Amino acid sequence: MTVDFSIGSHSSPPSLGFEAFHQAQAAVERLTEIYGRNTAFIRAAFQDVVNGRELPGPVRAYYPAIRIRVDTYDLIDSRLSFGHVAEPGVYQTTVTQPTLFRDYYLEQIGLLIQNHGVAVEVGESDSPIPLHFAFPEGAYVEGERLSGMRRPLRDLFDVPDLAVTDDAIVNGSWHGRDGEPRPLAPFTAPRVDYSLHRLQHYTATAPSYFQNFVLFTNYQFYVDEFCARARALMAQGGGDYDALVEPGNRMTHRGETAAAAPAGAVRLPQMPAYHLVRSNHSGITLVNIGVGPSNAKTITDHIAVLRPHAWLMLGHCAGLRDSQRLGDYVLAHGYVREDHVLDDDLPTWVPVPPLAEVQVALEQAVEEVAGLSGWELKRIMRTGTVASIDNRNWELRDHTELVQRFTQSRAIALDMESATIAANGFRFRVPYGTLLCVSDKPLHGELKLPGMASAFYRDQVNQHLEIGIRALERLRDMPPERLHSRKLRTFMETAFQ
């Protein structure tokens, strides 16, 4: 590969200018070409270093970028929540992993061209690709081979720069310099790459297996039931689904019986993910986030870069009303955010509203699975406010003030994750919802004994999970422009969803 030493003291592949494209497919192919060439250049130089070759100087290659120039205030279809810019100007975003995001880029670029009637431009940005992000998914670098290097890697290659890896765009705190293009997408390429690597670490599954409809749970019982269902479905022919992917990227295809885990099977990660794969990523991903708002924020921070179409929280909660029974459902329509992990990103004075499309899908799924409707549905489900806190042992303190806040907010359930997941959905413009199951009532002295707990989980998990799956399948059948509604968008939004 030809090396150009004209850019400072760095060796780089020949610089590529921006080219105009009037078709989304051609634009995406060019993005893919630039990204492939530049990451291959970095990997080749790294291999030279590993093999003991002395490089003449630092190596650098840049992320591809896409930009659009709009010079009119002509209105497009104002019912759309994405696919257009708000006012004249130059808009740009860096791009990574264009093969992984191919369908997403085809849709978003296609809408820009269609709505504004102008070409998009594709070329190289001035944002360097860090060495760590230049390797393909699943690549493994032998650490022992690096221990004898005479120079630190950061002397020769760019490394991740946290100064440009942030959420300023989605948080609404981005302020560009004069003459700098405005953001075209909610995340920059370094921010996306950072999360793609974290997803592999936290879930032990490759980002390419994540589906566009996501269930979060805080109990292993739901994972066990989900996998049992998915394995049976695969053995029976798969239905609408093509495969089940488990931690360690273990795959069971349609028509196959799941193989037993091999000796020394992958150690479960912090938040294992399971993927019921369907064409166009339209299947269902289940993530066991464990306990606490920190985990809930961490995983949604990273899944958000994949731009899912919806995520739901299915978990257990404490019922706060005497009229609730163990096993009753709570459909959240509001949240008391005592979780604190998002206070700096989304102040607590920002309301997190219920989304009609998600609420209706969940309620209809409960009706369908439970066989109840109308007034009878109120026997097993209440709609109301859920309070999420960051102290699991709140009962051990003087909770007079806390209970007063629950009373004033009209909260009917308490957990540790739901408000975080909903608030991050709001922040990242990902449709969200919560359906919880009452598993105890601590304010009323109603706790589960060991035998009661086993029976409760056996009876309720199956039905609760079935409701969540059916709700997501209902959302999947909706047109994207209806699901990604305008209520999640502000008045100065990025064009990309």
C-alpha positions as CSV (number, residue, x, y, z in Angstrom):
1,M,0.0,0.0,0.0
2,T,1.3,3.4,-0.9
3,V,2.4,5.6,2.0
4,D,2.1,9.3,2.1
5,F,4.4,11.3,4.4
6,S,2.9,14.7,3.6
7,I,0.6,14.9,6.6
8,G,2.8,16.2,9.4
9,S,5.2,13.6,10.6
10,H,2.7,10.7,10.2
11,S,2.7,8.1,7.5
12,S,-0.8,7.8,6.0
13,P,-2.6,6.3,3.0
14,P,-3.1,8.9,0.2
15,S,-5.7,11.5,1.2
16,L,-9.2,11.2,-0.3
17,G,-11.4,14.2,-0.9
18,F,-15.2,14.3,-0.8
19,E,-17.3,13.1,-3.7
20,A,-21.0,13.7,-4.3
21,F,-23.5,10.9,-4.5
22,H,-27.1,10.9,-5.5
23,Q,-27.8,7.3,-4.5
24,A,-27.6,5.9,-1.0
25,Q,-26.2,2.6,-2.1
26,A,-23.2,4.2,-3.9
27,A,-22.6,6.5,-0.9
28,V,-22.5,3.5,1.5
29,E,-20.2,1.6,-0.9
30,R,-17.8,4.5,-0.9
31,L,-17.9,4.7,2.9
32,T,-17.2,1.0,3.1
33,E,-14.3,1.3,0.7
34,I,-12.6,4.2,2.6
35,Y,-13.1,2.5,6.0
36,G,-11.8,-0.8,4.8
37,R,-8.7,0.8,3.2
38,N,-7.8,2.9,6.2
39,T,-8.3,0.3,8.9
40,A,-6.3,-2.2,6.7
41,F,-3.5,0.4,6.6
42,I,-3.3,0.6,10.4
43,R,-3.5,-3.1,10.9
44,A,-0.7,-3.7,8.3
45,A,1.6,-1.2,10.1
46,F,0.7,-2.8,13.5
47,Q,1.7,-6.2,12.1
48,D,5.0,-4.8,11.0
49,V,5.6,-3.6,14.5
50,V,4.7,-7.0,16.0
51,N,7.1,-8.7,13.5
52,G,9.9,-6.5,14.7
53,R,10.1,-4.0,11.9
54,E,11.1,-0.4,12.9
55,L,8.6,2.0,11.5
56,P,9.9,5.3,10.1
57,G,7.4,7.3,12.2
58,P,3.9,7.4,13.6
59,V,1.1,5.9,11.5
60,R,-2.3,7.5,11.1
61,A,-5.5,7.0,9.0
62,Y,-8.8,8.7,9.3
63,Y,-12.5,7.8,9.7
64,P,-14.7,8.2,6.6
65,A,-17.3,10.9,6.8
66,I,-20.6,11.9,5.2
67,R,-21.9,15.4,4.9
68,I,-24.7,17.3,3.3
69,R,-25.2,20.9,2.3
70,V,-28.6,22.4,2.5
71,D,-29.3,26.0,1.5
72,T,-33.0,26.4,1.8
73,Y,-35.7,26.5,4.5
74,D,-38.1,24.5,2.3
75,L,-40.2,22.3,4.5
76,I,-40.3,18.5,4.1
77,D,-43.0,16.3,5.5
78,S,-43.2,17.6,9.0
79,R,-44.7,14.4,10.3
80,L,-41.3,12.7,10.1
81,S,-39.1,12.7,13.2
82,F,-35.9,12.0,11.3
83,G,-34.4,12.0,7.8
84,H,-34.1,15.8,7.4
85,V,-32.2,18.8,8.8
86,A,-33.9,21.7,10.5
87,E,-32.3,24.6,8.7
88,P,-29.7,25.6,6.0
89,G,-26.1,24.7,6.7
90,V,-23.4,22.0,6.4
91,Y,-24.0,18.8,8.4
92,Q,-21.4,16.1,8.9
93,T,-20.7,12.9,10.8
94,T,-17.9,10.5,11.0
95,V,-18.6,6.8,10.2
96,T,-17.4,3.5,11.5
97,Q,-18.2,-0.1,10.7
98,P,-20.3,0.7,7.6
99,T,-20.8,-3.1,6.9
100,L,-22.4,-3.6,10.4
101,F,-24.6,-0.5,9.9
102,R,-25.3,-0.9,6.2
103,D,-29.1,-1.0,6.5
104,Y,-29.1,1.9,8.9
105,Y,-26.9,4.1,6.6
106,L,-28.9,3.1,3.5
107,E,-32.1,4.2,5.2
108,Q,-30.8,7.4,6.7
109,I,-28.8,8.6,3.6
110,G,-31.7,7.6,1.3
111,L,-34.1,9.8,3.3
112,L,-31.7,12.8,3.2
113,I,-31.4,12.6,-0.6
114,Q,-35.1,12.1,-1.0
115,N,-36.3,14.8,1.4
116,H,-33.8,17.6,0.5
117,G,-33.2,16.7,-3.2
118,V,-29.5,17.2,-3.0
119,A,-26.4,15.0,-3.1
120,V,-24.6,13.7,0.0
121,E,-20.8,13.9,0.0
122,V,-18.5,11.1,1.2
123,G,-14.8,11.4,1.9
124,E,-12.2,11.4,4.7
125,S,-12.7,13.2,8.0
126,D,-9.9,14.8,10.1
127,S,-10.7,12.3,13.0
128,P,-8.0,9.6,13.3
129,I,-8.9,6.0,13.8
130,P,-7.4,4.6,17.0
131,L,-5.4,1.4,16.7
132,H,-7.8,-0.3,19.1
133,F,-10.8,0.3,16.8
134,A,-9.1,-0.8,13.6
135,F,-9.5,-4.5,14.1
136,P,-12.4,-6.4,12.8
137,E,-15.0,-7.9,15.1
138,G,-13.7,-10.9,16.9
139,A,-10.0,-10.2,16.2
140,Y,-7.6,-11.2,18.9
141,V,-4.2,-9.6,19.6
142,E,-1.6,-11.7,21.4
143,G,-0.5,-9.6,24.3
144,E,2.7,-11.6,24.8
145,R,4.0,-10.5,21.4
146,L,3.7,-6.8,22.4
147,S,5.6,-7.1,25.7
148,G,9.0,-6.9,24.0
149,M,8.3,-3.8,21.9
150,R,10.9,-1.1,22.2
151,R,8.5,1.8,21.9
152,P,5.0,2.3,23.4
153,L,2.1,1.8,21.0
154,R,0.9,5.4,21.6
155,D,4.2,6.6,20.1
156,L,3.3,5.0,16.8
157,F,-0.5,4.8,16.6
158,D,-3.5,6.9,17.6
159,V,-5.2,5.7,20.7
160,P,-8.8,6.4,21.9
161,D,-9.3,10.0,22.9
162,L,-11.9,10.5,25.6
163,A,-12.0,14.2,24.9
164,V,-13.9,13.4,21.6
165,T,-15.7,10.4,22.9
166,D,-18.8,11.8,24.6
167,D,-22.5,12.3,24.5
168,A,-22.5,16.0,23.9
169,I,-24.7,15.6,20.8
170,V,-27.5,13.5,22.3
171,N,-27.3,15.5,25.6
172,G,-27.9,18.8,23.7
173,S,-24.6,20.3,25.0
174,W,-22.6,20.2,21.7
175,H,-21.3,23.6,20.7
176,G,-19.2,23.8,17.6
177,R,-16.6,26.3,16.5
178,D,-17.4,28.9,13.9
179,G,-17.4,27.3,10.4
180,E,-17.5,23.8,11.8
181,P,-20.2,21.5,10.3
182,R,-23.1,20.7,12.6
183,P,-23.8,17.1,13.7
184,L,-25.6,14.9,11.2
185,A,-25.9,11.8,13.5
186,P,-26.4,11.4,17.3
187,F,-23.0,9.7,17.8
188,T,-19.5,10.2,16.4
189,A,-17.5,7.3,15.0
190,P,-15.2,7.1,18.1
191,R,-18.2,7.1,20.4
192,V,-19.8,4.2,18.4
193,D,-16.5,2.2,18.4
194,Y,-16.1,2.6,22.1
195,S,-19.5,1.2,22.7
196,L,-19.1,-1.7,20.2
197,H,-16.0,-2.8,22.1
198,R,-17.8,-2.5,25.5
199,L,-20.8,-4.5,24.3
200,Q,-18.5,-7.4,23.4
201,H,-16.9,-7.2,26.9
202,Y,-20.1,-6.8,29.0
203,T,-22.3,-9.3,27.1
204,A,-19.9,-11.8,25.6
205,T,-21.7,-11.6,22.2
206,A,-20.7,-9.7,19.1
207,P,-22.5,-6.5,18.3
208,S,-23.5,-7.9,15.0
209,Y,-25.9,-10.3,16.7
210,F,-27.9,-7.6,18.6
211,Q,-31.4,-7.2,17.4
212,N,-33.5,-4.1,17.0
213,F,-36.0,-5.1,19.7
214,V,-34.5,-5.5,23.2
215,L,-35.7,-6.9,26.5
216,F,-33.9,-6.0,29.8
217,T,-34.5,-8.1,32.9
218,N,-33.0,-8.3,36.3
219,Y,-33.5,-12.0,37.0
220,Q,-31.9,-15.1,35.6
221,F,-35.3,-16.9,35.6
222,Y,-36.2,-14.9,32.5
223,V,-33.0,-15.9,30.8
224,D,-33.7,-19.6,31.5
225,E,-37.2,-19.3,30.1
226,F,-36.1,-17.3,27.1
227,C,-33.4,-19.8,26.1
228,A,-35.7,-22.8,26.7
229,R,-38.3,-21.2,24.4
230,A,-35.7,-20.3,21.8
231,R,-34.1,-23.7,21.7
232,A,-37.4,-25.4,21.4
233,L,-38.4,-23.0,18.6
234,M,-35.1,-23.7,16.7
235,A,-35.6,-27.5,17.1
236,Q,-39.2,-27.1,15.7
237,G,-38.0,-25.1,12.6
238,G,-37.6,-21.6,14.0
239,G,-40.8,-20.0,12.9
240,D,-40.0,-16.4,11.9
241,Y,-36.6,-16.7,13.6
242,D,-33.3,-17.9,12.1
243,A,-31.0,-18.7,15.1
244,L,-30.4,-18.3,18.8
245,V,-27.0,-16.8,19.8
246,E,-25.8,-17.2,23.4
247,P,-22.7,-15.8,25.2
248,G,-19.5,-16.9,23.6
249,N,-21.3,-16.4,20.2
250,R,-22.7,-20.0,20.5
251,M,-25.2,-20.3,17.7
252,T,-28.1,-22.7,17.3
253,H,-29.6,-22.5,13.8
254,R,-33.2,-23.1,12.7
255,G,-33.7,-26.9,12.6
256,E,-30.9,-27.7,15.0
257,T,-31.0,-28.9,18.6
258,A,-28.8,-26.8,20.9
259,A,-25.5,-28.5,21.6
260,A,-24.4,-29.0,25.2
261,A,-22.0,-26.3,26.3
262,P,-18.4,-27.5,25.7
263,A,-16.0,-28.2,28.5
264,G,-14.6,-24.9,29.8
265,A,-17.5,-23.0,28.3
266,V,-17.4,-19.3,28.2
267,R,-17.6,-17.7,31.7
268,L,-20.7,-15.6,31.9
269,P,-20.0,-11.9,31.6
270,Q,-21.4,-9.1,33.8
271,M,-24.5,-8.7,31.6
272,P,-25.0,-11.7,29.4
273,A,-27.0,-11.2,26.2
274,Y,-29.1,-13.7,24.2
275,H,-30.3,-13.1,20.7
276,L,-33.3,-14.6,18.8
277,V,-32.1,-13.6,15.4
278,R,-34.4,-12.6,12.5
279,S,-33.7,-11.1,9.1
280,N,-32.7,-7.4,9.0
281,H,-32.0,-7.5,12.8
282,S,-35.7,-7.5,13.5
283,G,-35.5,-10.3,16.1
284,I,-35.3,-10.0,19.9
285,T,-32.3,-9.5,22.2
286,L,-32.6,-10.3,25.9
287,V,-30.0,-8.9,28.4
288,N,-29.8,-9.8,32.0
289,I,-28.6,-6.5,33.5
290,G,-28.5,-7.8,37.1
291,V,-29.3,-5.4,39.9
292,G,-28.9,-1.7,40.1
293,P,-29.2,1.5,38.1
294,S,-25.5,1.6,37.3
295,N,-25.7,-1.6,35.2
296,A,-28.9,-0.3,33.6
297,K,-27.2,2.9,32.5
298,T,-24.0,1.1,31.4
299,I,-25.7,-1.3,29.0
300,T,-28.2,1.2,27.5
301,D,-25.3,3.7,27.0
302,H,-23.7,1.1,24.7
303,I,-26.7,-0.6,23.0
304,A,-28.0,2.9,22.0
305,V,-25.3,3.3,19.3
306,L,-26.9,0.3,17.5
307,R,-30.0,2.5,17.1
308,P,-32.6,-0.1,18.2
309,H,-36.2,0.4,17.5
310,A,-37.5,-0.2,21.0
311,W,-36.4,-1.5,24.4
312,L,-38.5,-2.8,27.3
313,M,-37.8,-3.5,31.0
314,L,-39.3,-6.7,32.3
315,G,-38.5,-7.2,36.0
316,H,-39.7,-7.6,39.5
317,C,-40.7,-4.8,41.8
318,A,-42.0,-4.0,45.2
319,G,-45.7,-3.3,45.2
320,L,-46.5,-0.2,47.2
321,R,-50.3,-0.4,47.4
322,D,-52.2,-2.7,49.8
323,S,-54.6,-3.6,47.0
324,Q,-51.8,-5.2,44.9
325,R,-51.1,-8.9,45.0
326,L,-48.0,-10.9,44.4
327,G,-47.9,-11.6,40.6
328,D,-49.8,-8.4,39.6
329,Y,-48.4,-6.3,36.8
330,V,-47.4,-2.7,36.8
331,L,-47.4,-0.8,33.5
332,A,-45.3,2.3,34.1
333,H,-46.6,5.6,32.8
334,G,-44.3,7.8,34.8
335,Y,-41.1,7.6,37.0
336,V,-39.7,9.0,40.2
337,R,-36.0,9.1,39.5
338,E,-34.1,8.4,42.7
339,D,-31.5,6.4,40.8
340,H,-29.1,9.4,40.4
341,V,-26.8,7.8,37.7
342,L,-28.2,10.1,35.0
343,D,-28.5,13.3,37.0
344,D,-25.6,14.9,35.1
345,D,-26.9,13.8,31.7
346,L,-30.6,14.3,32.1
347,P,-31.7,16.4,35.0
348,T,-34.4,15.1,37.2
349,W,-36.7,18.0,36.2
350,V,-36.9,16.6,32.7
351,P,-40.1,14.5,32.5
352,V,-39.8,11.1,31.0
353,P,-43.3,10.6,29.3
354,P,-45.1,7.5,28.5
355,L,-45.0,6.6,24.8
356,A,-48.5,5.8,23.5
357,E,-47.4,3.2,20.9
358,V,-45.4,1.2,23.5
359,Q,-48.1,1.5,26.2
360,V,-50.8,0.2,23.9
361,A,-48.6,-2.7,22.7
362,L,-47.9,-3.7,26.3
363,E,-51.5,-3.5,27.4
364,Q,-52.7,-5.4,24.4
365,A,-50.1,-8.1,25.0
366,V,-51.2,-8.5,28.6
367,E,-54.9,-8.8,27.5
368,E,-53.9,-11.4,24.9
369,V,-51.8,-13.6,27.1
370,A,-53.8,-13.3,30.3
371,G,-57.2,-13.6,28.5
372,L,-58.6,-10.5,30.2
373,S,-59.8,-7.2,29.0
374,G,-61.5,-3.9,30.0
375,W,-62.5,-3.8,33.6
376,E,-61.3,-7.3,34.3
377,L,-57.8,-6.5,33.3
378,K,-57.6,-4.2,36.3
379,R,-57.6,-7.3,38.5
380,I,-54.0,-8.1,37.5
381,M,-52.5,-4.9,36.2
382,R,-52.3,-1.3,37.3
383,T,-50.9,1.6,35.3
384,G,-49.0,4.2,37.4
385,T,-45.8,5.7,38.5
386,V,-42.7,3.6,39.2
387,A,-40.0,4.8,41.6
388,S,-36.4,3.7,41.0
389,I,-33.8,4.1,43.7
390,D,-30.1,3.3,44.1
391,N,-30.2,1.8,47.6
392,R,-31.4,-1.8,47.5
393,N,-31.6,-1.9,51.3
394,W,-33.7,1.2,51.8
395,E,-35.9,-0.7,54.2
396,L,-33.0,-0.7,56.8
397,R,-33.0,3.1,57.1
398,D,-35.5,5.5,58.5
399,H,-37.6,5.6,55.4
400,T,-40.3,8.1,56.5
401,E,-39.2,10.8,54.0
402,L,-38.9,8.2,51.2
403,V,-42.3,6.9,51.8
404,Q,-43.7,10.4,51.9
405,R,-42.2,11.0,48.4
406,F,-43.8,7.8,47.2
407,T,-47.1,8.9,48.5
408,Q,-46.9,12.4,47.0
409,S,-45.8,11.0,43.6
410,R,-48.6,8.4,43.6
411,A,-46.0,5.7,43.0
412,I,-47.4,2.2,42.9
413,A,-44.1,0.2,42.5
414,L,-40.5,0.4,43.5
415,D,-37.4,-1.0,41.7
416,M,-33.8,-0.1,40.9
417,E,-33.6,-0.1,37.1
418,S,-36.8,0.9,35.3
419,A,-36.4,4.7,35.5
420,T,-32.8,4.5,34.3
421,I,-33.7,2.4,31.3
422,A,-36.7,4.7,30.4
423,A,-34.7,7.9,31.0
424,N,-31.8,6.7,28.8
425,G,-34.3,5.7,26.1
426,F,-35.6,9.2,26.3
427,R,-32.1,10.7,26.2
428,F,-31.0,8.5,23.2
429,R,-34.3,8.7,21.3
430,V,-35.0,5.0,21.7
431,P,-38.7,4.1,22.3
432,Y,-39.0,2.6,25.8
433,G,-41.5,0.9,28.1
434,T,-41.7,-0.9,31.5
435,L,-43.9,-3.8,32.6
436,L,-43.0,-5.0,36.1
437,C,-44.3,-7.9,38.2
438,V,-45.0,-7.4,41.9
439,S,-42.8,-9.9,43.8
440,D,-43.1,-8.5,47.3
441,K,-44.8,-5.8,49.4
442,P,-42.3,-4.7,52.0
443,L,-44.4,-1.8,53.3
444,H,-47.1,-4.2,54.1
445,G,-44.9,-6.9,55.6
446,E,-45.6,-9.3,52.7
447,L,-42.3,-11.1,51.8
448,K,-41.9,-14.4,50.0
449,L,-40.9,-17.5,51.9
450,P,-38.5,-19.8,50.0
451,G,-41.2,-22.2,48.9
452,M,-43.5,-19.3,47.9
453,A,-40.7,-17.7,45.9
454,S,-40.1,-20.9,43.8
455,A,-43.8,-21.2,43.0
456,F,-44.1,-17.6,42.2
457,Y,-41.2,-17.6,39.7
458,R,-42.4,-20.8,38.1
459,D,-45.9,-19.5,37.6
460,Q,-45.2,-15.9,36.6
461,V,-42.0,-15.7,34.6
462,N,-43.4,-17.7,31.7
463,Q,-46.4,-15.4,31.3
464,H,-44.5,-12.2,31.9
465,L,-41.9,-13.1,29.3
466,E,-44.5,-14.1,26.8
467,I,-46.1,-10.7,27.3
468,G,-42.8,-8.9,26.6
469,I,-42.1,-10.9,23.5
470,R,-45.6,-10.3,22.1
471,A,-45.4,-6.6,22.8
472,L,-42.1,-6.3,20.9
473,E,-43.6,-8.3,18.0
474,R,-46.5,-5.8,17.9
475,L,-44.0,-2.9,17.9
476,R,-42.0,-4.6,15.1
477,D,-45.1,-4.6,12.9
478,M,-45.4,-0.8,13.2
479,P,-44.0,1.5,10.5
480,P,-40.7,3.0,11.8
481,E,-41.9,6.5,11.3
482,R,-44.8,5.8,13.7
483,L,-42.7,4.1,16.4
484,H,-39.9,6.7,16.3
485,S,-42.3,9.5,17.1
486,R,-41.6,13.2,17.3
487,K,-42.2,13.3,21.0
488,L,-38.6,12.0,21.5
489,R,-37.1,14.7,19.4
490,T,-36.2,18.3,20.3
491,F,-36.4,21.3,18.0
492,M,-32.8,21.1,16.8
493,E,-32.2,17.4,16.1
494,T,-29.7,15.4,14.0
495,A,-31.1,14.1,10.7
496,F,-30.1,10.5,11.5
497,Q,-32.4,8.7,13.8
